[in-house]
Amino acid sequence: MIRKIVDYKKLSPRLMQQLADKFPDGYGDSDIITFEDHHNRIIEAVELKTNDTIYLVKVNSKLHYTLTNFDNLSVDEIALEGIDSEEE
């Protein structure tokens, strides 16, 4: 499986929907994975698995807001949050 560390802003709407489905009430402390990147910075992320890729989606306050309000946001509002339509 491919493993990717991504910012939630770079998730496609389809992957963002999968993340929202996985965490319909938001994520909790037990869902967060903490690790150091190659620059020795602490990264906090939640895991999203697809058929061929494991995404570690970086956690921040806007991700929590976007997940908890995903169903109520319009496509334009999602674009304003910075979510690209292309996967990385």
Backbone as CSV, one residue per row, in Angstrom:
resi,resn,N_x,N_y,N_z,CA_x,CA_y,CA_z,C_x,C_y,C_z
1,MET,0.840,-1.188,0.000,0.000,0.000,0.000,0.882,1.247,0.000
2,ILE,0.419,2.257,-0.678,1.078,3.546,-0.691,0.690,4.277,0.592
3,ARG,1.639,4.972,1.189,1.371,5.770,2.387,1.673,7.223,2.060
4,LYS,0.738,8.119,2.403,0.916,9.540,2.125,0.542,10.364,3.345
5,ILE,1.346,11.383,3.601,1.021,12.381,4.614,0.500,13.586,3.853
6,VAL,-0.735,13.995,4.140,-1.344,15.097,3.403,-2.034,16.077,4.340
7,ASP,-2.106,17.304,3.888,-2.912,18.308,4.565,-4.344,18.108,4.093
8,TYR,-5.316,18.317,4.947,-6.703,18.090,4.545,-7.090,18.968,3.358
9,LYS,-6.440,20.109,3.193,-6.759,21.017,2.090,-6.443,20.402,0.736
10,LYS,-5.618,19.367,0.722,-5.238,18.738,-0.542,-6.024,17.471,-0.832
11,LEU,-6.999,17.161,0.012,-7.852,15.998,-0.244,-8.893,16.353,-1.294
12,SER,-9.200,15.401,-2.143,-10.282,15.594,-3.100,-11.606,15.606,-2.338
13,PRO,-12.651,16.168,-2.932,-13.956,16.115,-2.255,-14.391,14.682,-1.928
14,ARG,-14.053,13.731,-2.796,-14.405,12.326,-2.553,-13.698,11.807,-1.296
15,LEU,-12.396,12.103,-1.159,-11.668,11.662,0.027,-12.133,12.410,1.273
16,MET,-12.472,13.681,1.105,-12.985,14.447,2.243,-14.310,13.849,2.716
17,GLN,-15.134,13.404,1.780,-16.397,12.759,2.136,-16.133,11.460,2.893
18,GLN,-15.148,10.674,2.437,-14.802,9.438,3.133,-14.315,9.727,4.555
19,LEU,-13.542,10.795,4.705,-13.063,11.179,6.030,-14.232,11.610,6.914
20,ALA,-15.164,12.373,6.344,-16.352,12.799,7.090,-17.215,11.595,7.475
21,ASP,-17.297,10.605,6.588,-18.059,9.390,6.890,-17.394,8.586,8.011
22,LYS,-16.056,8.562,8.010,-15.328,7.811,9.035,-15.469,8.471,10.407
23,PHE,-15.505,9.802,10.421,-15.602,10.554,11.673,-16.838,11.458,11.646
24,PRO,-18.053,10.882,11.645,-19.269,11.701,11.513,-19.469,12.690,12.665
25,ASP,-18.927,12.381,13.826,-19.060,13.274,14.978,-17.732,13.960,15.295
26,GLY,-16.830,13.985,14.314,-15.493,14.534,14.550,-14.582,13.449,15.103
27,TYR,-13.316,13.758,15.196,-12.341,12.796,15.701,-11.995,13.153,17.144
28,GLY,-11.529,12.156,17.860,-11.143,12.360,19.253,-9.650,12.142,19.440
29,ASP,-9.191,12.334,20.644,-7.769,12.159,20.953,-7.278,10.758,20.604
30,SER,-8.121,9.768,20.791,-7.704,8.390,20.518,-7.566,8.117,19.011
31,ASP,-8.112,8.980,18.161,-8.010,8.817,16.714,-6.749,9.457,16.137
32,ILE,-6.069,10.271,16.944,-4.928,11.039,16.453,-3.640,10.229,16.600
33,ILE,-2.880,10.185,15.502,-1.567,9.546,15.478,-0.534,10.673,15.539
34,THR,0.435,10.569,16.431,1.473,11.589,16.577,2.818,10.986,16.181
35,PHE,3.573,11.712,15.349,4.884,11.243,14.914,5.745,12.441,14.518
36,GLU,7.029,12.203,14.314,7.933,13.252,13.855,8.183,13.067,12.370
37,ASP,8.198,14.192,11.632,8.532,14.114,10.211,10.048,14.142,10.039
38,HIS,10.506,14.172,8.802,11.941,14.132,8.536,12.664,15.420,8.946
39,HIS,11.917,16.459,9.315,12.501,17.696,9.841,12.406,17.752,11.364
40,ASN,12.064,16.622,11.979,11.901,16.495,13.431,10.790,17.382,13.994
41,ARG,9.792,17.693,13.161,8.614,18.427,13.631,7.555,17.410,14.047
42,ILE,6.826,17.729,15.101,5.750,16.854,15.561,4.552,17.031,14.632
43,ILE,4.050,15.922,14.118,2.884,15.918,13.237,1.776,15.134,13.942
44,GLU,0.571,15.684,13.922,-0.607,14.969,14.409,-1.509,14.738,13.212
45,ALA,-1.999,13.511,13.064,-2.795,13.168,11.896,-3.842,12.121,12.252
46,VAL,-4.850,12.019,11.401,-5.822,10.930,11.486,-5.644,10.064,10.251
47,GLU,-5.953,8.789,10.387,-5.717,7.844,9.306,-6.977,7.650,8.462
48,LEU,-6.770,7.621,7.147,-7.843,7.323,6.198,-7.307,6.285,5.231
49,LYS,-7.946,5.121,5.194,-7.512,4.042,4.303,-8.439,3.952,3.105
50,THR,-7.844,3.824,1.917,-8.589,3.514,0.707,-8.078,2.157,0.220
51,ASN,-8.538,1.711,-0.934,-8.126,0.402,-1.438,-6.626,0.284,-1.652
52,ASP,-5.984,1.378,-2.067,-4.565,1.301,-2.408,-3.663,2.257,-1.637
53,THR,-4.239,3.121,-0.795,-3.448,4.145,-0.127,-3.889,4.322,1.321
54,ILE,-2.910,4.570,2.187,-3.184,4.974,3.561,-2.779,6.436,3.658
55,TYR,-3.758,7.298,3.923,-3.504,8.720,4.078,-3.400,9.039,5.559
56,LEU,-2.374,9.783,5.936,-2.300,10.377,7.259,-2.626,11.846,7.050
57,VAL,-3.812,12.234,7.449,-4.323,13.581,7.203,-3.966,14.448,8.401
58,LYS,-3.157,15.490,8.142,-2.702,16.375,9.216,-3.897,17.029,9.908
59,VAL,-3.811,17.078,11.220,-4.887,17.603,12.063,-4.648,19.079,12.366
60,ASN,-5.704,19.868,12.274,-5.705,21.237,12.789,-7.147,21.632,13.058
61,SER,-7.361,22.806,13.606,-8.712,23.206,14.009,-9.656,23.339,12.818
62,LYS,-9.161,23.733,11.661,-10.030,23.867,10.492,-10.492,22.503,9.993
63,LEU,-9.660,21.472,10.134,-10.092,20.128,9.746,-11.267,19.715,10.610
64,HIS,-11.167,19.933,11.909,-12.264,19.563,12.805,-13.547,20.297,12.407
65,TYR,-13.458,21.607,12.132,-14.623,22.390,11.706,-15.191,21.845,10.400
66,THR,-14.323,21.574,9.434,-14.771,21.096,8.128,-15.448,19.737,8.252
67,LEU,-14.881,18.834,9.046,-15.490,17.515,9.220,-16.858,17.604,9.874
68,THR,-16.973,18.397,10.918,-18.244,18.459,11.637,-19.313,19.211,10.857
69,ASN,-18.915,20.013,9.882,-19.874,20.777,9.088,-19.901,20.365,7.623
70,PHE,-19.267,19.249,7.277,-19.103,18.854,5.876,-20.431,18.747,5.137
71,ASP,-21.416,18.127,5.738,-22.709,17.945,5.076,-23.445,19.262,4.862
72,ASN,-23.140,20.271,5.666,-23.823,21.554,5.562,-23.097,22.562,4.676
73,LEU,-21.841,22.253,4.290,-21.066,23.171,3.469,-21.395,22.977,1.998
74,SER,-21.475,24.083,1.268,-21.663,23.995,-0.175,-20.324,23.741,-0.838
75,VAL,-20.351,23.396,-2.114,-19.117,23.176,-2.869,-18.261,24.435,-2.855
76,ASP,-18.878,25.611,-2.968,-18.137,26.869,-2.946,-17.472,27.095,-1.590
77,GLU,-18.163,26.769,-0.510,-17.588,26.942,0.817,-16.430,25.980,1.040
78,ILE,-16.555,24.760,0.519,-15.475,23.792,0.627,-14.254,24.294,-0.134
79,ALA,-14.469,24.868,-1.301,-13.361,25.436,-2.085,-12.703,26.578,-1.322
80,LEU,-13.501,27.376,-0.617,-12.928,28.469,0.172,-12.099,27.948,1.323
81,GLU,-12.438,26.767,1.812,-11.643,26.155,2.888,-10.303,25.684,2.357
82,GLY,-10.145,25.646,1.014,-8.860,25.279,0.436,-8.741,23.851,0.018
83,ILE,-9.843,23.157,-0.145,-9.799,21.753,-0.540,-9.676,21.702,-2.059
84,ASP,-8.584,21.120,-2.545,-8.376,20.945,-3.981,-9.236,19.816,-4.498
85,SER,-9.482,19.823,-5.787,-10.241,18.720,-6.393,-9.325,17.609,-6.866
86,GLU,-8.010,17.771,-6.722,-7.076,16.735,-7.146,-6.501,16.037,-5.947
87,GLU,-6.314,14.711,-6.091,-5.680,13.921,-5.045,-4.184,14.043,-5.192
88,GLU,-3.470,13.844,-4.107,-2.005,13.790,-4.160,-1.564,12.412,-3.867
